Amino acid sequence: MPKNDLPSRRGEAKTSEGPSVDVQEFTIHIPDAALADMYDRLRRTRFPRDYANENWEYGFPTSYLRDVVDYWLNGYDWRQTEQAMNAMASHYKTTIDGVPIHFLVKKGTGPKPMPLLLHHGWPWTFWDLRKVMGPLADPAAHGGNAADSFDVVLISLPGFGFSTPLTKTGVNFHTTADLEHTLMKDILGYQKYATAGGDWGALIAEQHGHKYEQDVIGVYTHLPIQLSHYQATHPDVPPGIAYNHAVGIVEPSEYGPDEKGWYERGQLFIGAEGGYGAIQLTRPQTLGESLNDSPAGQLAWVGEKRYFWGLPTRGPGIEALEKVHPEQDLVTNASIYYLTQTATSSARYYRECILNSWKPSHNRFPVVGAPTAVSIYLGEIFINPRKWTEKYVNLQQYRVHEKGGHFAPVEVPDIYVDDIRTFFAKFR
């Protein structure tokens, strides 16, 4: 149990640095006027011309955008979704080092819950972890063993969702790990904690296992990736790994015979699907000027990734997409970004990796010294070879899954939960 009674009640918590941190209970409630404005803008959407784009070759098809906007206006209930969000877990807000943080806590029901810090990424929100929080916190209620329960902690990344307004520069994945370390140790009072994530959450979780190795029980990642990702130099390339420093990727010669197509999938992502990253790494504010003004534009920008970033295992077409990401989820995700006006600040999270680059806390290998579990979902956008993974992290569990892609907690929550339960069972 935590050393203080947070987050059981609102109040103040002392950090190791001395000053009190105010933690407030939080309830999601968007003002009626903001909803009315959003719906008015949706009704007045000026859709672009589109042609020869049935297979999404040019991006999010306008015909499908019209369909989803129609659902948004006539079939979607934000207030109902809002209630479900508030019921996910206990919500709190605080400010750490000048950064606003919205976080959720779902206390474990087992005899000795393990603290587990979960993460989302971009274009995710905290809502993307809703299917796994219950089974992880209360396994007995979901067909599991009560002894496998976790105290689940989940933040909205700084500048995402309700972790706003962000007005401080330099905030990125590795500074987020610092903020979370303060949250877990000094505010919530955990001696040690486990952590897990994909996308940006993978980098954050790995940074915990790198910089705060002694405080981390273990790391679970479903996107094993280099912490120098997006940088011009790569001091963390493991010895003996052939590496293309100019591009920042492992050479194809390092992939084994059972990893056929993995390198090519990464090349496809870089060449055909990486444009969003180039924009957000360079001119995120300019992009945000458009997305902040148009809910339909926001939907297209973040919704497109749901289509492509799981395509190899899910299959093409809208019917296949909606089996995993139904219209309701596409609209909820876009609504969170739009209603919190975080299109710009979430995009700037990329730029801050260039302006405030990651620096190693030590020069040892593996770079991630905490015990690490890696899951490979074959629909993922980019997959490093196992040879690299074994040298980069302290690998204790490795699984390859035929199902699932980039959004694994939404796509295959049962697999995701089983991977985490199995791995961390050995540390109880």
C-alpha positions in Angstrom: 0.0 0.0 0.0 1.2 3.6 -0.6 2.8 5.3 2.4 0.2 8.0 2.3 -3.5 7.9 1.7 -3.4 9.4 -1.8 -5.2 8.9 -4.0 -7.9 7.8 -1.6 -8.8 11.5 -0.9 -8.0 14.8 -2.3 -5.2 16.7 -0.6 -1.6 17.6 -0.6 1.4 15.2 -0.9 5.0 16.0 0.0 7.6 15.4 -2.6 11.2 14.5 -1.9 12.2 17.9 -3.0 10.1 19.5 -0.2 7.2 21.5 -1.7 3.7 20.2 -1.4 2.0 19.0 -4.5 -1.8 19.6 -4.6 -3.7 16.6 -5.9 -7.4 17.2 -6.7 -10.1 14.7 -7.5 -11.3 15.3 -11.1 -14.5 14.6 -12.9 -14.6 14.9 -16.7 -17.4 17.3 -17.7 -17.2 19.3 -20.9 -19.3 22.5 -20.7 -22.5 22.5 -22.8 -21.3 25.6 -24.7 -18.2 23.7 -25.9 -20.2 20.8 -27.1 -22.7 23.0 -28.9 -19.8 24.8 -30.6 -18.2 21.5 -31.7 -21.5 20.2 -33.1 -22.1 23.5 -34.9 -18.6 23.2 -36.5 -19.4 19.6 -37.5 -22.6 20.6 -39.2 -20.7 23.3 -41.2 -17.8 21.0 -42.2 -16.5 21.9 -45.7 -15.6 18.5 -47.0 -12.8 18.4 -49.7 -13.2 16.8 -53.1 -11.9 13.2 -53.2 -11.6 10.7 -56.0 -9.9 7.3 -56.7 -9.3 6.9 -53.0 -11.4 3.8 -52.1 -8.3 2.0 -50.8 -7.1 4.9 -48.7 -4.2 5.5 -51.1 -4.3 9.2 -50.6 -5.3 9.2 -46.9 -8.6 9.3 -45.0 -11.4 9.0 -47.6 -13.9 11.8 -47.7 -16.8 9.4 -48.2 -16.0 7.7 -45.0 -15.4 11.0 -43.2 -18.9 12.1 -44.2 -20.3 8.8 -42.7 -18.4 9.2 -39.4 -19.3 12.9 -39.1 -23.0 12.0 -39.7 -22.7 9.4 -36.9 -21.0 12.0 -34.7 -23.9 14.4 -35.1 -26.8 12.0 -35.1 -25.8 8.8 -33.3 -23.1 9.6 -30.8 -23.7 10.6 -27.2 -20.7 12.4 -25.6 -22.4 12.6 -22.2 -22.9 8.8 -22.2 -19.2 8.3 -23.1 -18.2 10.9 -20.4 -20.0 8.8 -17.8 -18.1 5.7 -18.9 -14.8 7.6 -18.7 -15.5 8.8 -15.2 -16.4 5.2 -14.3 -13.1 3.8 -15.6 -11.2 4.6 -12.4 -10.7 7.4 -10.0 -9.5 10.5 -11.8 -7.1 13.2 -10.4 -5.3 16.3 -11.5 -2.1 17.7 -10.2 0.8 19.9 -11.4 4.4 18.6 -11.2 7.3 20.8 -12.1 4.9 23.3 -13.8 3.3 20.5 -15.9 -0.4 19.7 -15.5 -1.0 16.0 -15.1 -4.4 14.2 -15.3 -4.1 10.7 -14.0 -6.3 7.7 -13.2 -5.9 5.1 -10.4 -7.7 1.8 -10.3 -6.8 0.1 -7.0 -6.2 -3.7 -7.1 -8.5 -6.0 -5.4 -6.1 -8.9 -4.7 -4.2 -9.7 -1.6 -1.1 -7.7 -2.6 -1.5 -5.6 -5.7 1.6 -4.6 -7.6 1.7 -0.9 -8.7 1.6 -0.8 -12.5 2.1 2.4 -14.5 0.5 2.2 -17.9 0.9 4.5 -20.9 -0.8 5.6 -24.1 0.9 7.2 -27.0 -0.1 9.4 -30.1 -2.7 9.4 -31.5 -4.0 7.6 -28.5 -5.7 8.8 -25.4 -6.2 7.4 -21.9 -9.4 5.9 -23.3 -7.4 3.4 -25.3 -6.5 1.5 -22.1 -10.1 1.1 -20.8 -10.3 -2.6 -21.8 -7.3 -3.6 -19.8 -7.5 -1.6 -16.6 -10.3 -3.7 -15.1 -8.8 -7.1 -15.8 -5.4 -5.9 -14.5 -6.8 -4.4 -11.3 -9.4 -7.1 -10.6 -8.4 -10.3 -12.3 -10.8 -12.5 -10.3 -13.7 -10.6 -11.8 -12.4 -11.3 -15.3 -11.5 -15.0 -15.1 -8.1 -14.6 -13.6 -6.3 -15.2 -10.3 -6.8 -12.5 -7.6 -3.1 -12.9 -6.8 -2.2 -11.2 -10.1 -3.9 -7.9 -9.3 -2.3 -4.5 -9.9 -2.8 -1.0 -8.6 -3.1 0.5 -12.1 -2.0 4.1 -12.6 -2.5 5.8 -16.0 -1.6 9.4 -16.9 -2.7 11.4 -19.9 0.6 12.4 -21.4 1.5 16.0 -20.9 -0.3 18.1 -23.5 -2.7 15.3 -24.3 -6.3 15.2 -23.3 -6.9 16.6 -19.8 -3.2 17.0 -19.0 -3.6 20.6 -20.2 -3.0 23.5 -20.7 0.6 22.8 -21.3 2.6 26.0 -21.4 6.1 24.7 -20.7 8.6 23.8 -23.4 10.9 20.9 -23.3 8.3 18.3 -22.3 8.8 15.0 -24.1 9.0 11.3 -23.4 12.1 11.3 -21.2 10.9 14.3 -19.1 7.6 12.6 -18.8 9.3 9.7 -17.1 10.8 12.1 -14.6 7.4 13.5 -13.8 5.9 10.0 -13.5 8.7 8.9 -11.2 7.8 11.8 -8.9 4.1 10.8 -9.1 4.7 7.1 -8.3 7.4 7.5 -5.6 6.7 10.8 -3.9 3.0 11.4 -4.4 1.5 8.0 -4.5 4.2 6.6 -2.2 5.2 3.3 -3.9 8.6 1.9 -3.1 8.9 0.3 -6.5 6.6 0.0 -9.5 6.1 -1.9 -12.8 5.5 -0.1 -16.0 4.2 -0.8 -19.5 3.5 0.9 -22.8 3.5 1.1 -26.6 4.2 4.0 -29.0 5.4 7.0 -26.9 4.6 4.9 -23.9 7.2 2.3 -25.0 9.9 5.0 -24.9 8.7 6.3 -21.6 8.6 2.8 -20.0 12.0 2.1 -21.3 13.3 5.4 -19.9 12.0 4.3 -16.5 13.9 1.0 -16.9 17.0 2.9 -18.0 17.2 5.9 -15.7 15.3 4.6 -12.7 16.3 0.9 -12.9 16.6 0.5 -9.1 13.0 1.7 -8.6 11.4 -0.3 -11.4 10.2 -3.9 -10.9 10.1 -4.5 -14.6 9.2 -3.1 -18.0 6.7 -4.4 -20.5 6.8 -3.0 -24.0 5.0 -3.9 -27.3 7.2 -1.6 -29.3 10.8 -2.2 -28.4 12.6 0.9 -29.8 15.8 2.9 -29.3 15.7 5.8 -26.8 17.7 7.9 -29.3 14.7 7.5 -31.7 14.2 10.7 -33.8 17.7 12.0 -32.9 20.6 12.8 -35.3 23.0 10.7 -33.2 22.6 7.3 -31.6 24.9 6.7 -28.7 22.8 3.7 -27.5 23.4 1.3 -30.4 24.4 -2.0 -28.9 27.8 -3.3 -29.7 27.9 -5.8 -32.5 24.7 -4.6 -34.2 25.0 -3.4 -37.8 23.2 0.0 -37.8 22.4 2.7 -40.3 23.2 5.8 -38.4 22.1 8.1 -41.1 18.5 6.8 -41.0 18.5 5.6 -37.5 17.5 1.9 -38.1 19.0 -1.5 -37.6 20.4 -3.0 -40.9 18.4 -5.7 -42.6 21.3 -8.2 -42.1 20.4 -8.4 -38.4 17.0 -9.9 -38.9 16.7 -13.6 -38.6 15.1 -16.2 -40.9 11.9 -16.3 -38.8 11.6 -12.5 -39.0 10.9 -12.3 -42.7 9.1 -9.1 -43.7 9.8 -7.3 -40.4 12.4 -5.0 -41.9 10.3 -4.3 -45.0 7.3 -3.4 -42.8 9.5 -0.7 -41.1 10.6 0.6 -44.5 7.0 0.8 -45.6 6.1 2.8 -42.5 9.0 5.2 -43.0 8.3 5.7 -46.7 4.5 5.7 -46.9 3.2 6.5 -43.4 5.8 8.7 -41.8 4.6 12.0 -43.1 2.7 12.9 -39.9 5.9 12.5 -37.9 7.9 14.8 -40.2 5.3 17.5 -39.8 5.0 17.1 -36.0 8.8 17.0 -35.6 9.2 20.2 -37.5 6.1 22.5 -37.6 3.6 21.1 -35.1 2.2 24.6 -34.3 1.2 25.2 -38.0 -0.6 21.8 -38.1 -2.4 22.6 -34.9 -3.8 25.9 -36.3 -6.0 23.8 -38.6 -6.8 20.8 -36.3 -7.8 23.1 -33.4 -10.4 24.7 -35.6 -12.0 21.6 -37.2 -13.3 18.6 -35.4 -13.7 16.7 -38.7 -10.1 17.5 -39.6 -9.0 16.3 -36.1 -10.9 13.0 -36.7 -9.3 12.5 -40.1 -5.8 13.2 -38.8 -5.9 10.8 -35.8 -8.4 8.3 -37.3 -6.3 7.5 -40.3 -3.7 5.9 -38.1 -6.2 3.4 -36.8 -6.6 2.2 -40.3 -3.0 1.7 -41.3 -1.3 0.8 -38.0 -2.7 -2.6 -37.7 -3.5 -3.4 -41.3 -1.3 -6.4 -41.9 -3.0 -8.6 -39.2 -6.5 -7.0 -39.4 -6.9 -6.8 -43.2 -8.1 -3.9 -45.4 -11.5 -2.3 -45.6 -13.8 -0.3 -43.4 -15.6 -3.4 -42.1 -12.4 -4.9 -40.8 -11.4 -1.5 -39.3 -14.7 -1.1 -37.4 -14.4 -4.6 -35.9 -11.5 -3.2 -34.0 -12.1 0.5 -34.0 -15.8 1.2 -34.3 -17.2 4.6 -35.2 -17.9 5.3 -31.5 -14.2 4.8 -30.6 -13.0 6.9 -33.6 -15.3 9.8 -32.6 -14.4 9.5 -28.9 -10.7 9.7 -29.6 -11.1 12.7 -31.9 -13.5 14.3 -29.4 -11.0 14.2 -26.6 -8.3 15.8 -28.7 -10.7 18.5 -30.0 -12.6 19.3 -26.8 -9.4 19.7 -24.8 -7.7 21.6 -27.6 -4.6 19.4 -27.5 -4.0 18.8 -31.2 -1.1 21.3 -31.0 0.5 20.4 -27.7 0.3 16.7 -28.4 2.0 17.3 -31.8 4.7 19.4 -30.1 5.6 16.4 -28.0 7.4 15.3 -31.2 9.3 18.5 -31.8 10.4 18.6 -28.2 12.5 15.4 -28.8 14.6 17.4 -31.2 14.8 20.6 -29.1 15.4 18.7 -25.8 17.2 15.5 -26.9 17.5 12.4 -24.8 20.9 11.8 -23.1 22.0 8.5 -21.6 21.9 8.2 -17.8 24.6 5.5 -18.1 26.7 3.9 -20.8 26.0 0.3 -19.8 24.4 -2.4 -22.0 21.7 -3.4 -21.9 20.5 0.2 -22.0 17.3 -0.8 -20.3 18.6 -2.6 -17.2 15.4 -3.4 -15.5 13.9 -6.8 -16.3 11.9 -6.4 -19.5 9.2 -8.3 -21.3 8.7 -7.7 -25.1 5.7 -8.6 -27.1 5.8 -8.4 -30.9 2.4 -7.9 -32.6 2.8 -8.6 -36.3 0.6 -5.7 -37.3 3.0 -3.2 -35.7 4.3 -0.3 -37.7 8.0 -1.1 -37.0 9.7 -4.1 -35.5 13.3 -4.4 -34.4 15.0 -7.8 -34.7 15.3 -10.0 -31.6 19.1 -9.9 -31.9 18.9 -6.1 -31.2 16.3 -6.5 -28.5 18.4 -9.0 -26.5 21.3 -6.6 -26.4 19.3 -3.4 -25.8 17.0 -4.5 -22.9 17.4 -7.0 -20.0 15.1 -9.4 -21.8 13.2 -11.8 -19.5 10.1 -12.6 -21.7 9.7 -12.5 -25.4 6.5 -13.3 -27.3 5.4 -13.0 -30.9 1.7 -12.7 -31.6 0.0 -13.3 -34.9 -2.9 -11.0 -34.0 -2.8 -7.3 -33.0 -0.9 -4.2 -34.1 0.1 -0.8 -32.9 -3.0 -0.3 -30.6 -2.7 -3.7 -28.9 -4.6 -2.8 -25.7 -7.7 -2.0 -27.9 -7.1 -4.6 -30.6 -6.2 -7.7 -28.5 -6.7 -6.8 -24.8 -6.8 -10.4 -23.6 -3.4 -11.1 -25.1 -2.0 -7.8 -23.7 -3.3 -8.6 -20.2 -2.0 -12.2 -20.2 1.5 -11.0 -21.3 1.6 -8.5 -18.4 0.2 -10.9 -15.8 2.6 -13.7 -16.8 5.6 -11.6 -16.8 5.2 -9.8 -13.5 4.0 -12.9 -11.7 7.6 -13.9 -11.3 8.4 -10.7 -9.3 5.6 -11.0 -6.7 
